[in-house]
């Protein structure tokens, strides 16, 4: 396993460099504008490195039928085709503009496919579990589509989306391995492979970024984390763990979206009113914001996620406790177009 992880990391590292060369040659450049949080024209599309390395490795496992690590047909096709569809639409959008309705259609197809092939897990509650039944499918589509889009919305400063994905993935790996009972061999292995690919990309994307992730990578990341959550939850891993680990991105993106909708703004247009964007302007750098995000994740969210794993009955309570200060912070400080209060 260690050898596979190292090989994927090196492959992603080299491929990201090649994609940077391609983007510079083809003019796939993110040029700063009034809604940007960066000031230097920077190539984009580097997220394809972990898309390609992960899907290639995933396909090889099916071809060689590796014992204990080859996914069942449902998980395989949900992850492979869903990921390919979302990354393909994102890659196209990185090169030219695609109308929002077509992106939404592709995202919805990927989400529905994942839900149909994985199935809906039971939701653990104090003293019982709840089966959402047919109602769970539209709710699940909304949740997955929102998750893959919020990674795009939150990918606005150097390193933040890659660092968040690494935290969520590694956090889930550690909790599956040491705080939860169950056979998670296949999702553990493939989540580790995905994290290795992200780490290789993040070397290039760490502040100051030499290449941006692009829509192909950010949408793929959101969908993959959602599908891994479904995969593991159907094997008995509490879904609350994933919801808690993702809390920073979900809180900032959701509060910002609702505020813009309530204010009558064109919420689907690019903007820079997310809390993390405001902090990057106030602090004059992207690096401290990304580091602060990691600090909050490790010291605040990870312990709550661990508690939700060892005591699934209190998972709902742990989730509410983990989210409350983050939501309040986003409500109090977020939404301003220019600066935070002095």
N, C-alpha and C positions, 0 to 999 in steps of 0.2 A: 504493500500500500504506500509506504514512504517513497519508494522508487517512482511509482505512478504519479504521485503528487508532485515530486520534484521535476519529472519530465513535463508535466502539464504546465507548471510554473515557468520553466525555461522556454517552452514552446510559445506560451502566451507573451512572455517578455519579448522574444524575438519577433513575433508576429505583430505586436503593437508598434515596434520600430518600423517594420515594413509598411504597416498601414499609415503611419505618419508620413513616410516618404511618398506613398501613393496619394494621400490627401494634399500634400504640398504640390505635387506634380499636377493633380487634376483640379486644383483650386477649391477643394472641399474645406473651406475655411469659415470659422465662426468670427464674423466681424463685429466688434463692439458697437452697440447702439444705446439709446437712452434707457432701454430696459435691461441692459447687460450688467453683470456684476464683475466683468473683467475689462481691461483696458487695452490688451494686446491681441491682435488678430492671431487666432490659434487654430490649427487643424482639428477636425472632429472626425468621429467614426471609429475611434480606437477600441470601443467596446466590442467590436466584431472579433477581437482576439479571443476573448473568453467564450463568445458564442461559438466560434469555429472549433476551438480546442475541446470544449465540453461536448458539443454534438458529435464531433468526430469520434471521441473516446466512447461516448454512449452507443454509437452505431457499431463500433468494433466489438463491444461487449456482447451485443445481440448476435453478431456474425459468428463469434467464437464460442458463444454460449458458455460464458464463464460461470461455474457453479457458485451459488449464493449471491452473486453480484449482478446477474442478468435480470433486469426487471421483467415482471409479467407483461403480457402484450398490452393490457390497458394502460398501465403507467408509462410504458415505453412510448406508445404512439401519442399519448396525451402530451408528454414532455417534448418529444422530438418534433412532431408536426405543429404543436402549439408554439413552441419556441422558434421554429423555422418561419412560421407565418408572421409572428410579431416582429422578429428580427428583420425579416425581409421587407415588411412594410416600413419599419424604421429606417433601414438602409436606403430605401427609395426616398423616404422623406428627408434624409440627410443630404441627398443629392438634388432634390427638387421638391416643390411643395405638393403635398397630397391633401385634398379636402378633408376636414375633420370627420365628416360622415363616413368616409371610406376607412379611415383609421379606426373609428369606433366599431364599424362592422367587423373588421378583421380581429380586433381585440375581443369582441363579443363571441365570435366563432371560436377563438382559441380558448376563452373562458368556459364556454358551454361544452366544448369537447373535453376539456379537463374534468369538469364536473360529472359528465356522463360516464367517462371511462374510469375515473377514480371512485365515484360515488361520494355521498355526503357522510361525514363522520357524525357520531352522536356528540352532543355538547354536554360536558360534565357540569353539574350544578350541585349545590350543597345537598347531600343525601340522595341524589338521583342523577339521571341523565335525561336529555331531551332529544327526541328524534324530530328534526324539522320537517321531514316528509317532503311532499311536493313543493311546499312553500319555500323550502331551503334552496331550490334551484335558482329562482330569480334573485334571491338575496345573495346567493353565492356568485352569480354572474356579476352583479353590481360590485361586490367586494373584490373580486379578481380584477375586473376592469379598472376599478379605482386604484388598486394596489399597483398595477403596472403603469398607470398614468401618473400616480403621485411620485414614482421614482423619476419620471421625466421632469415633473415640476420641481422636484427637490434637487435635481442635478444642475445646480446653478452656480456653484463655486468649486474651486479646485479640490478634488479628492473626496468630497462629501458623500456622493452616492456609492462610490467604491468602498469607502471606509464603513459606511452604514451596512452595506451588504456583507462585508467581511465580519463585522460584529455579529449581525443576526445569524449568519451561517455558522460561525465558530461557536457562538453561544449555544445554538441549538445542538451542535455536535457534542459539546461538553456535557450538556444537560442530558441528552440521550444516552451518552456513554456512562455517566457517573451518578445521575440523579433519578433515573427512570428505568423501570423494568420493562422488558420486551425485546423482541428480535427486530432490530432496526438495521441489520447489516447492509442491505442494499441502499436505502436512503442515506445512511451514514457515509458509505463509500462515495456515492455520487455527489453528495453535498460537499465532501472534501475535495473532489475533483473540480467542482465549480469554484470553490473558494481559492484553489490554487491558480486557476485561470484569472480570477479577479485580482489576486495578489500580483501576478505578472503584469497586468495592465496598470495597476495602481502605482507601480514604480515610475511609470511615465506620467501618470495623472496627479501625483502628489504635488502639493503646492511648492513652487510655481509650476503649473501643469504645462507639459510639452505637447499634449494632445488631449482633447476632450472625448468623453464617452460616446456622445451622439445618441439619437433616438433608438438606433438598433440595439445598443447595449442596455440603455436604461429600461426600455419596455421589456426586454428579455429578462433582466434581473427581477423586476417586479413580478412577472408571471412565474418565473422559476421558483421564487421564494413562496409564492402562493401555492403552487403545485406540490412543492416539497412539504408544505404544511398539511395539505390534504393527504398526501401519501403517508406521512408519519402518523397523522391523526387516525387514519383508518387502520393503522397497526397498533393503536392504543396510546399514542403519545398525546398528552393534553393540548388541544388547540390553543388554550390560553397562553401557553409558553410563547408561541409565535406572535400572538397579538401583542403581548407585553414587549417582546424584543423589538418589535417594529414601532413602538409607541412614539418615539421622537418624530419620525417622518409622518406618521399618521396624524399626530396632533397638529403639527405645523401646517401641513397641507390641507387638512380638513377644516380647521378653523379659518384659514385664509380663504379657502374656496367659499365657505358659507358667508363670511363677511362680505366678500366681493359680490355675491349673489344678492344679499340683503341690501347692499348699497346701490344695486342696479347697475353695477359695472359689467363690462363684457368679460365675464369670468374665464372664458376659454382662450382669451388672448394672452400673449406673453406679458409678464409684469415683473416687478422686483419688490413686492410687498411682503414676501415671506419673512418670518422672523430671522432666519439664518442669513438672508440677504441684507437685512438691515444691520445685523451685527457685524457683517463683513465690512460694511461701509463705516460704521461707527469705530471699529477697531483698526480700520485701515489695512486689513490683510485677510486672506482666506484661511491661512494655516491655523491661527488661534481658534477660529470658529469650528473647523473640522476637529481639532484636538479637544475642544470643549464638548462637542457632540460625543466623541469617544469616551470622555471622562464621565459624562452623565450616563451613558449606556452601561459602562462597566460598574460604576459605583451605585447607581440607583436602579436601573431596569434589570440588570442581570440577577441580583438577589431576589427580586420579586418573581422573575421567571423561574428561578430555581425552586422557590416556595410553591409555585403553581404546579411544578412537576412532582415534587415529593408529596404534596397534599392536594390532589386534583379537586377535592371537594371545596377548597377555598380559592380555586382558580379565579372565579368571578370577583371575589373580594380583592384578591391580589391585583387583578387587572384594573379595577376601579381605583385602588390606592396608587398604583403606578402611574395612571393617566392623570389623576386629578391635578397635581401641581403643574404638569406640562401643559395641560389645556388652559389652566388659569394664566400661566405665563404667556401663552400664545394669544389669549384674549386681551390681556393687559398691555402687552408690548407690540404685538403684531399688527399688520394692516396698514401701517403708515407708509406712504409712498417714498418719503425721503429719509428722515433720520429718526432714531429713537430719541426720547427725551434726554436732555442733558442732565 
